[in-house]
Amino acid sequence: MSAVIVLNTDNTALHTVSVKHAIKMLVREVAVVEESRVGASIGPYPWPVVLRLIRYVKTTFLYAAAPTWSKRGVLRRDQHRCAFCGTAADTVDHLVPQSRGGANTWLNTVAACTRCNNVKADRTPAEASMPLRRAPSVPTWREAYHRRT
């Protein structure tokens, strides 16, 4: 099956969907056919090539600077892998410990397993001789959205 382009009400391209999904959108009346194949139809509907949504879909969150920090977000960003040993992570560790003024920020926190978190304790990774496997980064909305686990 070919892909169908979905446009927002302001004619900006949002994404593509399958023809089957496009027909479902037409049945639910959330979109209208903007362009179709000449002479081709699927039941009572023309074969869609381009759909336009009926209501505007706000997409600015996809392009905003960065999502708000959260423990779940840090685990998702690091793919639930410990930044120190690479095993499954279930906690979040502060690179500059909170006892020393470390904040809850994307660049100061990494996912960590309970063992590594306890070994590091209230020290920095350098003081604990525990190098990071990967430096922390600030994810974009698009990265945070697509890394669902």
Protein Blocks (a to p, Z undefined) as FASTA:
>chain_A
ZZdddddfkopafbdcdfklmmmmmmnopaccfbdcehiaehjbccdfbdcdfbdcdfkl
mmgmbdcddfklmmmmnoopafklopacfbdcdfbafklopacdfklgccddfklmmmnm
madfklnopacfbdcddddfklmmmmgZZ
